């Protein structure tokens, strides 16, 4: 079950983080992997999207999100403060941005390190970086989050929880994703 941890707005200036990211090029536009890539879980996720008729941005569709990383597109101190707040050492952390009209279709965050991660005990979190806005939706497993307060932080049931983001609003949706071992 997903659990509310608290609000990080008193320790991280999320408006400043967004200001840093607004006019930067993302590290890349997700999804990074699709069917045929040798990553655990990708074939299943890709098949679900294909069966639903979903298409990625690069093929003229609406599935896509920007990826930003600490120490590259935003200051590493953001992750250090967040790690202290949740009492978890960061293994992986990023901020994703979903533009109006786009979605991060239902998936779990399979990645290049999947074989190694499968044997590790991680705690997963998300934090709403954007201010509450009409049309910004995050779904984690069976829980829907809408108009969440900026800085609200949640612990997920699993690093591999199925989730998705939809932006039928008028401004970009930013969310911090974070996982690692508990301290």
C-alpha positions as CSV (number, residue, x, y, z in Angstrom):
1,X,0.0,0.0,0.0
2,X,1.3,3.5,-0.8
3,X,2.1,5.6,2.2
4,X,2.2,9.4,2.7
5,X,5.6,10.3,4.1
6,X,5.3,14.1,4.4
7,X,6.0,17.3,2.5
8,X,9.4,18.4,1.4
9,X,8.6,22.0,0.5
10,X,10.2,23.3,3.7
11,X,13.6,21.8,2.8
12,X,13.6,22.0,-1.1
13,X,12.6,25.0,-3.1
14,X,10.7,23.1,-5.8
15,X,9.9,26.3,-7.7
16,X,13.6,27.0,-8.1
17,X,14.2,23.4,-9.3
18,X,11.4,23.8,-11.9
19,X,12.9,27.2,-13.0
20,X,16.3,25.4,-13.6
21,X,14.6,22.7,-15.7
22,X,12.1,24.8,-17.7
23,X,14.4,25.8,-20.5
24,X,16.9,22.9,-20.5
25,X,17.1,20.0,-22.8
26,X,16.3,16.8,-21.0
27,X,18.9,14.1,-20.7
28,X,16.6,12.1,-23.0
29,X,12.9,11.7,-23.8
30,X,11.4,8.5,-22.4
31,X,10.7,5.8,-22.8
32,X,14.3,4.8,-23.2
33,X,13.6,1.2,-24.0
34,X,11.0,-0.5,-26.2
35,X,10.2,-4.0,-27.5
36,X,13.3,-5.8,-28.6
37,X,15.6,-4.2,-26.2
38,X,17.4,-6.7,-23.9
39,X,16.0,-5.3,-20.6
40,X,13.9,-7.4,-18.2
41,X,10.3,-6.3,-18.3
42,X,10.4,-4.2,-21.5
43,X,8.8,-6.8,-23.7
44,X,5.7,-7.1,-21.4
45,X,5.3,-3.3,-21.1
46,X,5.7,-2.7,-24.8
47,X,3.2,-5.5,-25.6
48,X,0.6,-3.8,-23.3
49,X,1.1,-0.5,-25.0
50,X,0.9,-2.0,-28.5
51,X,-2.3,-3.9,-27.6
52,X,-3.8,-0.6,-26.3
53,X,-2.8,1.2,-29.5
54,X,-0.4,3.6,-27.8
55,X,2.4,5.3,-29.7
56,X,5.5,7.1,-28.5
57,X,6.2,10.7,-29.3
58,X,8.9,9.9,-31.8
59,X,6.3,8.0,-33.9
60,X,3.7,10.8,-33.7
61,X,1.9,9.5,-30.5
62,X,1.4,10.9,-27.0
63,X,3.5,8.5,-24.9
64,X,6.6,10.4,-23.8
65,X,8.2,12.3,-21.0
66,X,11.4,14.3,-20.4
67,X,14.1,12.9,-18.1
68,X,16.3,15.0,-15.9
69,X,19.1,13.8,-13.6
70,X,20.9,15.2,-10.5
71,X,24.3,16.6,-11.2
72,X,23.5,17.0,-14.9
73,X,20.3,19.1,-15.3
74,X,19.6,20.0,-11.7
75,X,21.7,20.4,-8.5
76,X,22.7,17.2,-6.7
77,X,21.9,18.8,-3.4
78,X,18.2,18.3,-4.2
79,X,18.6,14.5,-4.0
80,X,20.9,14.7,-0.9
81,X,18.2,16.7,0.9
82,X,15.5,14.3,-0.3
83,X,17.5,11.3,0.8
84,X,17.9,12.7,4.3
85,X,14.1,13.4,4.4
86,X,13.2,9.8,3.6
87,X,16.2,8.2,5.3
88,X,17.2,6.2,2.2
89,X,20.5,6.2,0.3
90,X,19.9,7.1,-3.3
91,X,20.6,4.4,-5.9
92,X,18.6,6.1,-8.7
93,X,16.8,9.4,-8.8
94,X,15.4,11.6,-11.6
95,X,12.8,14.2,-12.3
96,X,10.4,13.5,-15.1
97,X,8.3,16.1,-16.9
98,X,5.1,15.3,-18.8
99,X,4.0,18.0,-21.2
100,X,0.3,18.9,-21.7
101,X,-1.4,16.3,-23.8
102,X,1.2,13.6,-23.1
103,X,1.2,10.5,-20.9
104,X,3.7,8.2,-19.3
105,X,1.5,5.1,-20.0
106,X,1.1,2.4,-17.4
107,X,4.5,0.8,-16.8
108,X,7.0,0.0,-14.1
109,X,10.5,1.5,-14.3
110,X,12.5,-1.3,-15.9
111,X,16.0,-0.2,-16.7
112,X,19.5,-1.2,-17.8
113,X,20.4,-2.3,-14.2
114,X,17.4,-4.6,-13.8
115,X,19.4,-7.8,-13.3
116,X,21.4,-6.2,-10.5
117,X,18.4,-4.5,-8.9
118,X,16.3,-7.7,-8.7
119,X,18.6,-8.9,-5.9
120,X,18.5,-5.7,-3.9
121,X,16.1,-4.4,-1.3
122,X,15.0,-0.9,-2.3
123,X,12.5,1.6,-1.0
124,X,10.7,3.7,-3.7
125,X,9.3,7.2,-3.5
126,X,7.7,9.9,-5.6
127,X,7.4,13.5,-4.8
128,X,5.1,16.0,-6.5
129,X,7.5,18.7,-7.7
130,X,4.8,20.8,-9.5
131,X,2.2,22.9,-7.8
132,X,-1.3,21.4,-7.9
133,X,-2.7,21.9,-11.4
134,X,-5.9,20.9,-13.2
135,X,-5.3,17.9,-15.4
136,X,-2.2,16.5,-13.6
137,X,-2.8,12.8,-12.7
138,X,-0.4,10.2,-11.2
139,X,-1.7,6.7,-10.7
140,X,0.4,4.2,-8.6
141,X,-1.1,0.7,-8.6
142,X,-4.7,1.3,-7.6
143,X,-4.3,4.8,-6.2
144,X,-5.0,8.0,-8.1
145,X,-3.3,11.3,-7.1
146,X,-4.8,14.5,-8.3
147,X,-4.0,18.1,-7.4
148,X,-1.4,17.0,-4.9
149,X,0.3,19.7,-2.9
150,X,3.8,20.6,-4.1
151,X,6.3,18.6,-2.2
152,X,4.0,15.8,-1.1
153,X,6.0,12.6,-0.9
154,X,4.8,9.0,-1.0
155,X,6.5,5.7,-0.4
156,X,5.4,3.1,-3.0
157,X,4.7,-0.5,-2.2
158,X,7.6,-1.6,-4.5
159,X,10.3,-0.3,-6.7
160,X,8.4,-2.2,-9.4
161,X,5.0,-0.8,-8.8
162,X,2.9,-0.2,-11.9
163,X,2.2,3.5,-12.5
164,X,1.4,6.1,-15.0
165,X,1.1,9.9,-15.4
166,X,-1.4,11.8,-17.6
167,X,-1.3,15.5,-18.3
168,X,-4.6,16.7,-19.7
169,X,-3.8,20.1,-18.3
170,X,-2.2,23.2,-19.7
171,X,1.2,23.3,-17.9
172,X,4.0,20.6,-17.6
173,X,3.8,18.1,-14.7
174,X,7.1,17.5,-12.8
175,X,7.6,14.6,-10.5
176,X,10.7,13.3,-8.6
177,X,11.3,9.6,-8.7
178,X,13.7,8.1,-6.2
179,X,14.7,4.7,-4.9
180,X,17.5,3.1,-2.8
181,X,18.3,1.1,0.3
182,X,16.9,2.2,3.6
183,X,19.5,3.6,6.0
